[in-house]
Amino acid sequence: MTARVYTIASGKGGTGKTTATLNLGTALAMLGKKTMVLDADIGMANLGLLIGLEKSKITLHEVLSGSASINEAIYEGPAGLRVIPSGLSLRGFQNSDPDRLKEVMASAIDGIEFLLIDAPAGISKDGVIPLAVADKVILVVNPELSSMADALKTKALTEMLGRSVEGIILNRAELEKTEINSNKVSELLGAKLLEIIPEDANIRRSAAFKTPIVIRAPKSPAAIAFSRLAAQMAGTKFQENNSKEEKESFVDRLARSIFGGK
Ligand SMILES: Nc1ncnc2c1ncn2[C@@H]1O[C@H](COP(=O)(O)OP(=O)(O)OP(=O)(O)O)[C@@H](O)[C@H]1O
């Protein structure tokens, strides 16, 4: 079985790459897919923190610098998701080349169906490696001109590396100062709009509780959007009707408790 490798990139920082990587990874794991997430966001190391791995001593850094084996850097995350956290200083990664990361990945992904890589922001040598090892790149953008412009650069770099962009996740679609209409995103970036994730306070709350939103608030709009995209990636049918039915029956129950009757 060969893993499908998706690199989650952006261009501009803070667009929601880590949030998307963790939630898509968790949602795929919840669908029964053997999934691993790898944090290649050098220096930030946020992915591990989002699931409470702050004390993890062995990270991708130690693996790439040769002081630990890959198996020592794999941690169990939510829903059986496998997580390789990044270190705070990844000199080993910066001195590495795509083939070295590929080698490390190859030994880690035996039996894995999906590998999602959280890429660093910006166009730098650190950012090139995660793009170069991907089968497909997913761009996470916000509805702002600066985010679109930086994503365009990342898309160009991806294509220069001979890789291709699978599509776009438009995150925080209702930011107050929305500069870009969501209908325009696909046209502007020349790639398919995969999913629109709304601004959702549950995302920050989930981060505080160190539990991905797809587990902590599965019926929230952002969690539904992540789960729908994961189902699409996994080639399974998204059970949207179920969540609607549950929502409706809750409303019915509430109405009954207030007004009585049926
Ligand atoms: N849809 C959303 N609604 C509300 N808050 C969000 C949403 N998406 C992300 N956030 C918040 O925005 C912040 C940045 O998100 P995240 O860390 O996922 O971005 P990033 O692209 O990985 O950042 P960096 O470039 O620093 O690695 C976090 O505090 C996160 O909780």
The ligand as an SDF file (V2000), in Angstrom:
LIG
                    3D

 31 33  0  0  0  0  0  0  0  0999 V2000
  -11.5920   29.0290   10.7280 N   0  0  0  0  0  0  0  0  0  0  0  0
  -11.0280   29.5800   11.8160 C   0  0  0  0  0  0  0  0  0  0  0  0
  -11.7900   30.2480   12.7000 N   0  0  0  0  0  0  0  0  0  0  0  0
  -11.2380   30.8140   13.8070 C   0  0  0  0  0  0  0  0  0  0  0  0
   -9.9290   30.7500   14.1170 N   0  0  0  0  0  0  0  0  0  0  0  0
   -9.1150   30.0930   13.2710 C   0  0  0  0  0  0  0  0  0  0  0  0
   -9.6120   29.4720   12.0820 C   0  0  0  0  0  0  0  0  0  0  0  0
   -8.5600   28.8700   11.4550 N   0  0  0  0  0  0  0  0  0  0  0  0
   -7.4720   29.1040   12.2010 C   0  0  0  0  0  0  0  0  0  0  0  0
   -7.7980   29.8470   13.2860 N   0  0  0  0  0  0  0  0  0  0  0  0
   -6.8600   30.3310   14.3250 C   0  0  0  0  0  0  0  0  0  0  0  0
   -5.8880   31.1260   13.6510 O   0  0  0  0  0  0  0  0  0  0  0  0
   -4.5970   30.9280   14.2200 C   0  0  0  0  0  0  0  0  0  0  0  0
   -3.6170   30.4760   13.1180 C   0  0  0  0  0  0  0  0  0  0  0  0
   -4.0090   29.1710   12.6810 O   0  0  0  0  0  0  0  0  0  0  0  0
   -2.9080   28.0660   12.3540 P   0  0  0  0  0  0  0  0  0  0  0  0
   -1.9040   27.9590   13.4530 O   0  0  0  0  0  0  0  0  0  0  0  0
   -3.6420   26.8440   11.9510 O   0  0  0  0  0  0  0  0  0  0  0  0
   -2.2390   28.7560   11.0840 O   0  0  0  0  0  0  0  0  0  0  0  0
   -0.8880   28.3880   10.3230 P   0  0  0  0  0  0  0  0  0  0  0  0
   -1.1160   28.7370    8.9020 O   0  0  0  0  0  0  0  0  0  0  0  0
   -0.4920   26.9980   10.6310 O   0  0  0  0  0  0  0  0  0  0  0  0
    0.1240   29.3930   11.0130 O   0  0  0  0  0  0  0  0  0  0  0  0
    1.7500   29.4700   10.8570 P   0  0  0  0  0  0  0  0  0  0  0  0
    2.0030   30.1030    9.5500 O   0  0  0  0  0  0  0  0  0  0  0  0
    2.1080   30.3340   12.0230 O   0  0  0  0  0  0  0  0  0  0  0  0
    2.2440   28.0660   10.9640 O   0  0  0  0  0  0  0  0  0  0  0  0
   -4.7720   29.9110   15.3470 C   0  0  0  0  0  0  0  0  0  0  0  0
   -4.9070   30.6260   16.5620 O   0  0  0  0  0  0  0  0  0  0  0  0
   -6.0770   29.2070   15.0000 C   0  0  0  0  0  0  0  0  0  0  0  0
   -6.7400   28.7240   16.1620 O   0  0  0  0  0  0  0  0  0  0  0  0
  1  2  1  0
  2  3  1  0
  2  7  2  0
  3  4  2  0
  4  5  1  0
  5  6  2  0
  6  7  1  0
  6 10  1  0
  7  8  1  0
  8  9  2  0
  9 10  1  0
 10 11  1  0
 11 12  1  0
 11 30  1  0
 12 13  1  0
 13 14  1  0
 13 28  1  0
 14 15  1  0
 15 16  1  0
 16 17  2  0
 16 18  1  0
 16 19  1  0
 19 20  1  0
 20 21  2  0
 20 22  1  0
 20 23  1  0
 23 24  1  0
 24 25  2  0
 24 26  1  0
 24 27  1  0
 28 29  1  0
 28 30  1  0
 30 31  1  0
M  END
$$$$
